[in-house]
Structure formats: C-alpha cells, structure tokens
Amino acid sequence: MTEQVGWTGIGLLNTVLAGFIAYSIGDKAAIGAGLIGGALASNSNAGFLGAMVAGFVAGYMVVWAKKTVKVPEKYSSVLPLIVFPFFATFAVAIVMGVVLAGPLSWINTSLVAWIKAMIENDVNKVLLAMIMGAMIGTDLGGPINKAAWMAGNVLLAEGIYLPAIIVNVAICAVPLGYAFASLFHKDKLSDELRDASRNNWVMGFIGITEGAIPFTMVSLKLVPINMIGGAIASGLGILFGMYAKMPPVGGIYGFITVGNGWAYLVGMFIGAAFIGFVAPLIVNFKDSDDVEDVDIDDIEISFE
C-alpha cells in the first residue's frame, strides 16, 4: 500500500511541477496549459526537464498575451477564462509536441542514464551524498537548499530514488543537531534557544531544516558546521549501506521506506550529534556580543 501511494504521487510529479511553474509566472490563466504540458512531458519521455520547459512556456505565453491582446472593455472578462489559456495551451502543444519533443526526450534520457551510472559507483555515490547533504545545510530553506531538494525529488519521476533519500537524511540531521545541543551543552544555551532546541525534536522528526535558523542567526560561523553535519549524515548513510527500494518518505519515520533503514537513522544521528557537540563550542549562544546582524526579512520559511 505504501508503495502504491508513492507511485501515484510520483505519477503526478511532472504534471504538478509544470502547473505550478506556469502559475507562478502567468497566474491562474496559465495553470491548465502548464498541467497539460507536464502530462505531455511524462508521455513523451521529456521528464522533469520537459515539465519545467512546459511550465515556463505556458507562463510566459500568458504574460505575453496579457500585454499584447486588446479587446473592448465589455469582453475583457473573457480573456483570462478563454483567450489566455488558449494561447498558452497552443504554445505548449507546439513546443512540447513538435519543436522540442525529440531534443528534450534525448537530453532527459541521457541525463538520467548519467545519474544512474553515477550512483552505481560507490565512490561517486558517497561524493554525491556529501555534496547534496552539505547543500541542504547551507541556507536552510533558501535557494541552495531548495536546489538540492528539488534535484532529489524531481528524479523520483524517473525512477531514481536514492538522491531523495540522501536529501531526506540531511534535512532531518540539521535541526536534530540543535536539539542534541541542549543535551550536550545545556548550560551554553540561552533560555530562548533552549526552548527552540526542544522544538527541534519535532522539526527534525518531521524534516524541516528551518528549525536550525534561530541558532544559525546567532553567528554565520555555524553555516559550515551545518554543512559538515549534513554531509556527514548523508555520506555515512550511504557508507553504511542505505539504498532505495521504493519511493521514499521524508522525516525520521522515512526509514521504513529505505533499504537498510538502520543506516539511514545512524547516519542521521551521527551527523546531528556532530552539530550538537561542535556548534556550542564554536559559538557562545549566551553571549549577545556573538549575535550577528541578520535581517529576519531575508529568511524564507518553507516546509521541506
């Protein structure tokens, strides 16, 4: 049953990806064309690359139509309902069905083959895990973190599950690290951060890296600590033998969807323990002089 749920979700990945990209660019009028483009990408083996292209084509076609198509005021309500979606769908059909169907399919097939070859090599697999784990710990929900997360998850649609597992380990390890900090160095945390560390048991269990933000805001010296912790967690998970057996679920409980689930957990907890032990030695969380000027508006909170 778990595997069936995973496969159902993965079957929708390209369609939903294209639809939301289109929506983010062209608003509601672009959603339908984006969804159609994502479905075409899946059917033509253009994969997630094709879905991304379809989303951009649909979105920007609507943007172009809004600036170009002019009608009398009394007919303006028809534009977002019929005219703009028509232009967007037509453009997606031409691009995905005629112009780029062959090239995108070839590029996607070649990329997938290269990634599969990479994760079949033990050395490359560990290196990939450490890089992706470090990316997760870099900006905690920012562009670098999301690039690694997206890379891991879009490959699910191609039947490649290991990168998503690698990412999931690091996502849990970083916030858990600051939960462990309250166990290893309770006297080095302020009352506020001690409370935040308790919340990180939940953040780590679910898999939300943003739980580490209150600690990292104290000093940017912690960024490399987060990166190393994420790299250790993902790298050790691979070294200890975790492998993909079905579409994975995030969070600590995701170990049930991973081959050698114990390796998933052990790697995660060792990476978290590194952060929890080292971070309070690098930064005095009780000293206000250690607080660096970080604008709260620059922090984007989002769920993994």
Summary of the structure (lengths in Angstrom):
residues: 304
radius of gyration: 22.2
end to end distance: 23.3
largest distance: 70.6
contacts: 1169
relative contact order: 0.11
helix: 81%
strand: 2%
